[in-house]
Amino acid sequence: MSFEAINVITQAEETAKQGHAQALADAKAAQAAAEAAGKAAVEEAAAKARQEVHDKQVQTDAKAVAAAEALAGETEQQAAKLRQAAEGRLDKAASLIVERIVNG
């Protein structure tokens, strides 16, 4: 084999090694970029989920306050009706007590 053929083979091997090294470096860079993009996507999804949970909590709290206020209003109305009914029977109860005391 001639010296020139050996040089061509050696140069071809060196070019192949450089191509392999470049491909490996490109693959590592692509992997790092994909990992960074994946982490960013996960962080974005987590932030969106946190915001959705916060929004739902605010809505739930508002509904709970409205329900509590409605229940308080109903309770107040029922208490007023009971108070009015009791006041209506107060004179009769007082008369019965006086009658029992007097009649013994």
C-alpha positions in Angstrom: 0.0 0.0 0.0 1.4 3.3 -1.0 2.1 6.2 1.4 -0.6 8.3 -0.3 -3.2 5.6 0.2 -2.3 5.4 3.9 -2.7 9.2 4.2 -6.1 9.1 2.5 -7.2 6.3 4.9 -5.9 8.1 7.9 -7.5 11.4 6.8 -10.8 9.5 6.2 -10.6 8.0 9.7 -9.9 11.4 11.2 -12.8 13.0 9.4 -15.1 10.1 10.6 -13.9 10.7 14.2 -14.6 14.4 13.9 -18.0 13.7 12.4 -18.8 11.3 15.2 -17.6 13.8 17.8 -19.7 16.5 16.2 -22.8 14.3 16.0 -22.3 13.3 19.7 -22.0 17.0 20.7 -25.1 17.9 18.6 -27.0 15.1 20.2 -26.1 16.2 23.7 -27.0 19.8 22.9 -30.4 18.6 21.5 -31.0 16.5 24.6 -30.2 19.5 26.9 -32.5 21.7 24.9 -35.2 19.1 25.0 -34.8 18.7 28.8 -34.9 22.5 29.3 -38.0 22.8 27.1 -39.6 19.9 29.1 -38.8 21.5 32.4 -40.2 24.8 31.2 -43.4 23.1 30.0 -43.8 21.3 33.4 -43.3 24.6 35.2 -45.8 26.3 33.0 -48.3 23.6 33.5 -47.8 23.7 37.3 -48.2 27.4 37.3 -51.4 27.2 35.3 -52.7 24.4 37.6 -51.9 26.6 40.7 -53.8 29.5 39.1 -56.8 27.3 38.3 -56.9 26.0 41.8 -56.7 29.5 43.2 -59.5 30.7 40.8 -61.7 27.7 41.8 -61.0 28.4 45.5 -62.0 32.1 45.1 -65.2 31.0 43.3 -66.0 28.4 46.0 -65.4 30.9 48.7 -67.7 33.4 47.0 -70.4 30.7 46.7 -70.0 29.7 50.3 -70.3 33.3 51.5 -73.4 33.8 49.3 -74.9 30.5 50.7 -74.2 31.5 54.3 -75.7 35.0 53.8 -78.8 33.4 52.2 -79.1 30.9 55.1 -78.6 33.8 57.6 -81.4 35.7 55.9 -83.7 32.7 56.0 -82.9 32.1 59.7 -83.6 35.7 60.5 -86.9 35.6 58.8 -87.9 32.4 60.6 -86.8 33.9 63.9 -88.9 37.0 63.2 -91.9 34.8 62.4 -91.4 32.8 65.6 -91.0 36.0 67.6 -94.2 37.4 66.2 -96.1 34.2 66.9 -94.8 34.1 70.5 -95.7 37.8 71.0 -99.2 37.0 69.8 -99.5 34.3 72.4 -97.9 36.3 75.2 -101.2 38.0 76.3 -103.0 34.7 76.4 -100.2 33.0 78.4 -100.2 35.9 80.9 -104.0 35.7 81.2 -103.8 31.9 81.9 -101.1 32.4 84.5 -103.1 35.2 86.3 -106.2 33.0 86.1 -104.4 30.0 87.7 -102.9 32.2 90.4 -106.3 33.8 91.2 -108.3 30.6 91.0 -105.6 28.7 92.7 
